Amino acid sequence: MILGCDLIRGTITLTPGDIDARDECKVSMADSAENEAEVPAEIEAEAPAEPEAEVPPELEELTRFAPPIVFREMRESGAFPLQEPYQDERWASVLFLDISGFTSLTEALAQEGPDGTEELTIILNQHFTELVESVNSWGGEVVAYAGDAFAAIFPGPLGKVRLSAQIRKGIVERAARCALKMQGAKVVLEQSTGAHLEFKIGIGSGPIRLCHLGGKEGKWHLLLKGKGFGEAVFAEGSAKPGDTIVSPSTYEYLDGEGVKARSLDSGCYKLLRLGSDNVTPARSVIPNLSVKELDALKGYISPTVLRLVESGQNEYLGETRPLTVMFINLPDIRPTGKLQEDQRTVMTLQDAIFARGGQINKLSVDEKGVSALAIFGLPPVVLEDVPLAGMEAARDVHQK
């Protein structure tokens, strides 16, 4: 296994976020006969099951810190709580958004100390709430964040890769309209921050795999793979600030009367305008989870955030703390790789990083491949020498 590790010691802002998935997704999908052909019935969640017992408030708070797609998979697959790696496959459109302009704002506010940290946290939560609301209003779900970027999916039914052209067209059009809506909202977001922001958006479509990897100490990591996601990353890489770029296989479902786009040398298309709106916005429905299901969510949430939630400090604004951060490139995790191969790689990381008191913050994918972000110095673990722990973990990862 070939790994590349970089260590960065610095001060970062910890922001578990105030985006409440329950509020964002509480409106159910339209169920009119007009929409039946366009919205797969399977996307709607099943009727909420009767809770096993009264759900403690601190458990309900956990839904704010995990991807909504995990909630649905718990109910639809019956595979949770996980005892081994798991993946599901489905057809979807994937939207990858990258925001430029936050870096300068972050640097300016960081100079103001704790007050700047709190202001930055509020701004980030407000902005991402607006953007995530756009995704949810068109039937999508954010599955991963990476700094000032995120990936969202507009999913077809669980386990179904072969869908009719009509259903695929409805899914693709919702993703495209969501992207153009977000581009239009940029001006409002700029006015509220005073920062100049630019959105680069890429959309891909096709089969995707949602892989749940790890399991050591009950900690699981979600990794998005497959053709649809690869296309979205490639399309975003072809974008300039302000562009919405769609892959060729996405554009074939959009090409029609009123659609305006320009072809690019990369083979993708710059989307300028859509035709008449033939798709009604449709929200995903998050089911009410049982105590057992909510307890399983803990495996996807940082121990630091869990500690705050369980102690009733879930509304804190943020804190500044010296940390050691390690970025790890994972070339052994390939787009077409098998689940068990990916699992061995992630378990190797967990063994090395957990043994030195670190946390794996996320697995992410971009045009350079899959990478992991590990952090040392976060509570509740107390380390005598934080930088040394990070360097020793980097050495252990290479050796293993």
VEXDREN-2710 file (C-alpha; in Angstrom, 1 decimal):
% VEXDREN-2710
k/r/px/py/pz
1/MET/0.0/0.0/0.0
2/ILE/1.4/3.4/-1.0
3/LEU/0.4/6.3/1.1
4/GLY/1.4/10.0/1.2
5/CYS/1.1/11.9/4.4
6/ASP/1.4/15.6/5.2
7/LEU/1.4/17.1/8.7
8/ILE/0.1/20.5/9.4
9/ARG/0.2/22.0/12.9
10/GLY/-2.1/25.0/13.4
11/THR/-5.2/26.5/14.8
12/ILE/-8.6/25.5/13.3
13/THR/-12.2/26.3/14.1
14/LEU/-14.3/23.4/15.2
15/THR/-17.9/23.9/14.1
16/PRO/-20.3/20.9/14.4
17/GLY/-22.9/23.1/12.7
18/ASP/-26.5/24.1/13.4
19/ILE/-28.0/22.7/10.2
20/ASP/-30.9/20.7/11.4
21/ALA/-31.7/17.9/9.0
22/ARG/-35.1/17.3/10.6
23/ASP/-36.2/20.8/9.8
24/GLU/-34.8/20.8/6.3
25/CYS/-36.5/17.7/5.3
26/LYS/-39.7/17.6/7.3
27/VAL/-42.0/18.4/4.3
28/SER/-43.0/15.3/2.4
29/MET/-42.9/14.8/-1.3
30/ALA/-45.9/15.8/-3.5
31/ASP/-48.0/12.8/-4.2
32/SER/-50.1/14.1/-7.0
33/ALA/-50.8/12.0/-10.1
34/GLU/-49.0/14.6/-12.1
35/ASN/-45.7/13.9/-10.3
36/GLU/-46.0/10.1/-10.1
37/ALA/-44.2/9.6/-13.4
38/GLU/-41.3/11.8/-12.5
39/VAL/-40.7/11.1/-8.8
40/PRO/-39.9/7.4/-8.1
41/ALA/-42.2/6.2/-5.4
42/GLU/-39.3/4.4/-3.8
43/ILE/-37.5/7.6/-3.0
44/GLU/-40.2/8.4/-0.4
45/ALA/-39.4/6.9/2.9
46/GLU/-41.6/4.3/4.4
47/ALA/-44.1/5.2/7.0
48/PRO/-42.3/5.9/10.3
49/ALA/-42.1/2.9/12.5
50/GLU/-43.4/3.0/16.0
51/PRO/-40.5/4.0/18.3
52/GLU/-39.2/1.2/20.5
53/ALA/-39.2/3.5/23.5
54/GLU/-39.2/7.2/24.2
55/VAL/-36.3/8.8/22.5
56/PRO/-34.1/10.9/24.7
57/PRO/-33.5/14.5/23.5
58/GLU/-29.8/14.0/23.3
59/LEU/-30.2/11.1/20.9
60/GLU/-32.5/13.1/18.6
61/GLU/-29.8/15.8/18.4
62/LEU/-27.5/13.3/16.7
63/THR/-29.5/13.6/13.5
64/ARG/-28.0/17.0/13.0
65/PHE/-24.5/15.6/12.6
66/ALA/-24.9/12.7/10.2
67/PRO/-25.8/12.5/6.5
68/PRO/-29.5/12.0/6.0
69/ILE/-28.9/9.2/3.5
70/VAL/-27.6/7.1/6.4
71/PHE/-31.0/7.5/8.2
72/ARG/-32.8/6.2/5.1
73/GLU/-30.4/3.3/4.6
74/MET/-31.0/2.2/8.2
75/ARG/-34.7/1.9/7.5
76/GLU/-34.6/0.6/3.9
77/SER/-31.8/-1.9/4.2
78/GLY/-32.2/-3.4/7.7
79/ALA/-28.4/-3.8/7.8
80/PHE/-27.9/-1.5/10.8
81/PRO/-26.2/-1.5/13.3
82/LEU/-23.3/-2.6/11.1
83/GLN/-21.1/-5.5/12.1
84/GLU/-19.2/-5.5/8.8
85/PRO/-18.6/-3.1/5.8
86/TYR/-21.7/-2.4/3.8
87/GLN/-22.5/-0.8/0.5
88/ASP/-25.6/0.0/-1.6
89/GLU/-25.8/0.8/-5.3
90/ARG/-28.3/3.0/-7.0
91/TRP/-28.6/5.3/-10.0
92/ALA/-28.3/9.0/-9.1
93/SER/-27.3/12.5/-10.2
94/VAL/-24.4/13.8/-8.1
95/LEU/-23.8/17.6/-7.6
96/PHE/-20.4/18.7/-6.5
97/LEU/-20.2/22.4/-5.2
98/ASP/-17.0/24.3/-4.5
99/ILE/-17.2/27.8/-3.1
100/SER/-14.4/30.3/-3.6
101/GLY/-14.1/33.4/-1.5
102/PHE/-14.4/32.0/2.0
103/THR/-10.7/31.6/2.5
104/SER/-10.0/35.4/2.6
105/LEU/-13.1/35.8/4.9
106/THR/-11.8/33.0/7.2
107/GLU/-8.3/34.5/7.4
108/ALA/-9.7/38.0/8.2
109/LEU/-12.0/36.7/11.0
110/ALA/-9.3/34.5/12.5
111/GLN/-7.3/37.6/13.3
112/GLU/-10.1/38.7/15.6
113/GLY/-9.7/35.9/18.1
114/PRO/-12.7/34.1/19.8
115/ASP/-15.1/36.8/18.5
116/GLY/-14.0/36.2/15.0
117/THR/-14.4/32.4/15.5
118/GLU/-18.0/32.8/16.6
119/GLU/-18.8/35.1/13.8
120/LEU/-17.3/32.7/11.2
121/THR/-19.3/29.8/12.7
122/ILE/-22.5/31.8/12.4
123/ILE/-21.8/32.8/8.8
124/LEU/-20.8/29.3/7.7
125/ASN/-24.0/27.8/9.3
126/GLN/-26.2/30.5/7.7
127/HIS/-24.7/30.0/4.2
128/PHE/-24.7/26.2/4.3
129/THR/-28.2/26.2/5.6
130/GLU/-29.3/28.2/2.6
131/LEU/-27.4/25.9/0.1
132/VAL/-28.5/22.7/1.8
133/GLU/-32.1/23.9/1.7
134/SER/-31.8/24.4/-2.0
135/VAL/-30.6/20.8/-2.3
136/ASN/-33.3/19.4/-0.1
137/SER/-36.1/21.4/-1.9
138/TRP/-35.3/19.6/-5.1
139/GLY/-35.2/16.1/-3.6
140/GLY/-31.4/15.9/-3.0
141/GLU/-29.3/15.1/0.1
142/VAL/-25.9/16.4/1.1
143/VAL/-23.6/13.4/1.8
144/ALA/-20.2/14.9/2.5
145/TYR/-18.6/18.2/3.3
146/ALA/-15.0/19.2/2.6
147/GLY/-14.1/22.6/3.9
148/ASP/-16.1/25.1/1.7
149/ALA/-17.3/22.4/-0.7
150/PHE/-19.9/19.6/-0.5
151/ALA/-21.3/16.7/-2.5
152/ALA/-25.0/16.0/-2.8
153/ILE/-26.9/13.2/-4.4
154/PHE/-30.3/13.1/-6.1
155/PRO/-30.9/9.4/-5.6
156/GLY/-33.0/6.8/-7.3
157/PRO/-34.4/3.8/-5.4
158/LEU/-32.1/1.8/-3.2
159/GLY/-30.5/-1.1/-5.1
160/LYS/-31.9/-0.1/-8.5
161/VAL/-29.3/0.9/-11.2
162/ARG/-31.6/0.3/-14.2
163/LEU/-34.3/3.0/-14.3
164/SER/-36.5/4.1/-17.1
165/ALA/-35.4/7.1/-19.2
166/GLN/-38.3/9.1/-17.8
167/ILE/-37.3/8.6/-14.2
168/ARG/-33.7/9.4/-15.0
169/LYS/-34.7/12.6/-16.8
170/GLY/-36.6/13.7/-13.7
171/ILE/-33.7/13.0/-11.4
172/VAL/-31.2/14.9/-13.7
173/GLU/-33.5/17.8/-14.2
174/ARG/-34.0/18.3/-10.4
175/ALA/-30.2/18.3/-9.9
176/ALA/-29.7/20.8/-12.7
177/ARG/-32.4/23.2/-11.5
178/CYS/-31.0/23.0/-8.0
179/ALA/-27.6/24.0/-9.3
180/LEU/-29.0/27.0/-11.2
181/LYS/-31.0/28.0/-8.2
182/MET/-27.8/28.0/-6.0
183/GLN/-26.0/30.1/-8.6
184/GLY/-28.9/32.6/-8.4
185/ALA/-28.7/32.7/-4.6
186/LYS/-25.1/33.7/-4.6
187/VAL/-25.8/37.5/-4.7
188/VAL/-27.9/37.2/-1.5
189/LEU/-25.2/35.3/0.3
190/GLU/-22.6/37.9/-0.8
191/GLN/-24.7/40.7/0.6
192/SER/-25.0/39.0/4.0
193/THR/-21.2/38.5/4.4
194/GLY/-19.6/41.3/2.4
195/ALA/-17.4/38.7/0.8
196/HIS/-17.1/38.1/-3.0
197/LEU/-18.2/34.5/-3.5
198/GLU/-18.1/32.3/-6.6
199/PHE/-19.6/28.9/-7.0
200/LYS/-18.2/26.1/-9.2
201/ILE/-20.7/23.3/-9.7
202/GLY/-20.2/20.0/-11.5
203/ILE/-23.0/17.4/-12.1
204/GLY/-22.6/13.8/-13.1
205/SER/-25.1/11.0/-13.5
206/GLY/-25.0/7.2/-13.4
207/PRO/-24.6/4.3/-10.9
208/ILE/-23.1/5.2/-7.6
209/ARG/-22.0/3.2/-4.5
210/LEU/-22.3/4.4/-0.9
211/CYS/-19.7/2.5/1.0
212/HIS/-19.7/2.2/4.8
213/LEU/-16.1/1.4/5.9
214/GLY/-14.2/0.9/9.1
215/GLY/-15.9/-0.3/12.2
216/LYS/-13.0/-0.2/14.7
217/GLU/-14.2/1.1/18.1
218/GLY/-17.7/1.3/16.4
219/LYS/-16.6/4.2/14.0
220/TRP/-17.7/4.1/10.4
221/HIS/-16.9/6.3/7.4
222/LEU/-19.1/7.0/4.4
223/LEU/-17.4/6.9/1.0
224/LEU/-19.1/7.8/-2.3
225/LYS/-17.9/6.0/-5.4
226/GLY/-19.0/5.1/-8.9
227/LYS/-19.5/6.6/-12.3
228/GLY/-22.0/9.3/-11.3
229/PHE/-19.7/10.7/-8.6
230/GLY/-16.6/10.5/-10.8
231/GLU/-18.3/12.4/-13.5
232/ALA/-19.4/15.1/-11.1
233/VAL/-15.8/15.6/-9.8
234/PHE/-14.5/15.7/-13.4
235/ALA/-17.2/18.2/-14.4
236/GLU/-16.4/20.5/-11.4
237/GLY/-12.8/20.3/-12.4
238/SER/-13.7/21.7/-15.8
239/ALA/-15.6/24.7/-14.2
240/LYS/-14.5/28.2/-13.8
241/PRO/-15.9/30.4/-11.0
242/GLY/-19.6/31.0/-11.7
243/ASP/-20.0/27.9/-14.0
244/THR/-22.4/25.0/-13.8
245/ILE/-20.8/22.2/-15.8
246/VAL/-22.6/18.9/-16.6
247/SER/-21.2/15.7/-17.8
248/PRO/-22.1/14.3/-21.3
249/SER/-24.3/11.6/-19.8
250/THR/-26.1/14.2/-17.7
251/TYR/-26.6/16.5/-20.7
252/GLU/-28.3/13.9/-22.8
253/TYR/-31.2/14.0/-20.3
254/LEU/-31.4/17.8/-20.4
255/ASP/-31.0/18.4/-24.2
256/GLY/-34.3/19.7/-25.4
257/GLU/-36.4/22.8/-26.2
258/GLY/-35.4/25.9/-24.3
259/VAL/-32.1/24.4/-22.9
260/LYS/-29.0/26.5/-23.6
261/ALA/-25.6/25.1/-23.1
262/ARG/-22.1/25.4/-24.5
263/SER/-19.8/22.4/-25.3
264/LEU/-16.3/22.4/-23.8
265/ASP/-13.1/20.9/-24.9
266/SER/-13.3/18.5/-21.9
267/GLY/-16.5/16.9/-23.5
268/CYS/-18.7/18.4/-20.8
269/TYR/-21.2/21.2/-21.2
270/LYS/-21.6/24.6/-19.5
271/LEU/-25.2/24.9/-18.6
272/LEU/-26.6/28.3/-19.2
273/ARG/-30.4/27.9/-19.1
274/LEU/-33.0/25.2/-18.8
275/GLY/-36.3/25.1/-20.7
276/SER/-39.8/25.1/-19.2
277/ASP/-40.1/23.6/-15.8
278/ASN/-41.6/20.2/-16.1
279/VAL/-40.5/18.9/-12.7
280/THR/-42.1/19.8/-9.4
281/PRO/-39.7/20.3/-6.4
282/ALA/-39.8/17.3/-4.1
283/ARG/-38.4/16.9/-0.7
284/SER/-36.8/13.8/0.7
285/VAL/-38.5/12.5/3.9
286/ILE/-36.4/11.6/6.9
287/PRO/-38.1/8.8/8.9
288/ASN/-38.5/9.0/12.6
289/LEU/-35.8/6.8/14.0
290/SER/-36.0/4.4/16.9
291/VAL/-33.6/4.5/19.9
292/LYS/-31.7/1.6/18.3
293/GLU/-31.3/3.3/15.0
294/LEU/-30.3/6.6/16.6
295/ASP/-27.7/4.8/18.8
296/ALA/-26.2/3.4/15.6
297/LEU/-25.7/7.0/14.3
298/LYS/-23.0/7.5/16.9
299/GLY/-20.7/5.5/14.7
300/TYR/-20.7/8.2/12.1
301/ILE/-20.2/11.2/14.4
302/SER/-16.9/12.6/15.8
303/PRO/-16.2/11.6/19.5
304/THR/-15.7/15.4/20.1
305/VAL/-19.1/16.3/18.9
306/LEU/-20.7/13.3/20.7
307/ARG/-19.2/14.5/23.9
308/LEU/-20.7/17.9/23.5
309/VAL/-24.1/16.6/22.5
310/GLU/-24.3/14.1/25.4
311/SER/-23.3/16.9/27.8
312/GLY/-26.0/19.2/26.5
313/GLN/-23.5/21.7/24.8
314/ASN/-24.8/21.2/21.3
315/GLU/-25.5/24.9/20.7
316/TYR/-21.9/26.0/21.3
317/LEU/-20.6/28.3/18.5
318/GLY/-17.1/27.1/18.1
319/GLU/-13.7/27.1/19.6
320/THR/-10.1/27.6/18.5
321/ARG/-7.5/25.0/19.4
322/PRO/-4.0/24.0/18.3
323/LEU/-4.1/20.7/16.4
324/THR/-2.0/18.5/14.2
325/VAL/-3.7/17.6/11.0
326/MET/-2.7/14.8/8.6
327/PHE/-3.8/14.5/5.0
328/ILE/-3.4/10.9/3.6
329/ASN/-3.7/10.1/-0.1
330/LEU/-5.1/6.6/-0.6
331/PRO/-4.3/5.4/-4.2
332/ASP/-5.3/1.8/-3.2
333/ILE/-8.9/2.9/-3.0
334/ARG/-9.8/2.9/-6.7
335/PRO/-13.1/3.8/-8.4
336/THR/-13.7/0.2/-9.4
337/GLY/-12.1/-1.4/-6.3
338/LYS/-14.0/-4.0/-4.3
339/LEU/-15.6/-3.3/-0.9
340/GLN/-13.3/-5.7/1.0
341/GLU/-10.1/-4.1/-0.5
342/ASP/-11.3/-0.7/0.5
343/GLN/-12.2/-2.0/4.0
344/ARG/-8.6/-3.3/4.5
345/THR/-7.2/0.1/3.7
346/VAL/-9.5/2.0/6.0
347/MET/-8.9/-0.5/8.9
348/THR/-5.2/0.0/8.5
349/LEU/-5.7/3.7/8.9
350/GLN/-8.0/3.3/11.9
351/ASP/-5.5/1.0/13.6
352/ALA/-2.6/3.4/13.2
353/ILE/-4.5/6.7/13.9
354/PHE/-6.6/5.5/16.8
355/ALA/-3.6/3.9/18.5
356/ARG/-2.0/7.4/18.7
357/GLY/-5.1/9.2/20.0
358/GLY/-6.3/10.7/16.7
359/GLN/-9.6/10.8/14.9
360/ILE/-10.4/10.2/11.2
361/ASN/-12.5/13.2/10.3
362/LYS/-13.6/12.1/6.8
363/LEU/-12.8/10.2/3.6
364/SER/-13.1/12.5/0.6
365/VAL/-12.8/12.2/-3.1
366/ASP/-11.6/14.8/-5.7
367/GLU/-9.8/14.8/-9.0
368/LYS/-6.7/13.5/-7.3
369/GLY/-8.4/10.5/-5.9
370/VAL/-9.4/9.4/-2.3
371/SER/-7.9/11.0/0.7
372/ALA/-8.4/10.8/4.5
373/LEU/-8.2/13.7/7.0
374/ALA/-7.0/12.7/10.4
375/ILE/-6.8/15.1/13.4
376/PHE/-4.8/14.9/16.6
377/GLY/-5.4/17.0/19.8
378/LEU/-9.2/16.9/19.9
379/PRO/-11.0/16.2/23.1
380/PRO/-11.9/13.9/24.9
381/VAL/-8.4/12.4/24.3
382/VAL/-5.5/14.2/26.0
383/LEU/-2.1/13.9/24.4
384/GLU/1.2/14.9/26.0
385/ASP/2.8/15.8/22.7
386/VAL/0.2/16.4/19.9
387/PRO/2.7/16.9/17.0
388/LEU/4.7/13.9/18.0
389/ALA/1.5/11.7/18.0
390/GLY/0.7/12.8/14.5
391/MET/4.2/12.1/13.2
392/GLU/4.2/8.7/14.9
393/ALA/0.9/7.9/13.3
394/ALA/2.1/8.9/9.9
395/ARG/5.1/6.6/10.3
396/ASP/2.8/3.8/11.4
397/VAL/0.5/4.2/8.4
398/HIS/3.5/4.0/6.0
399/GLN/4.9/0.9/7.8
400/LYS/1.5/-0.9/7.8
END
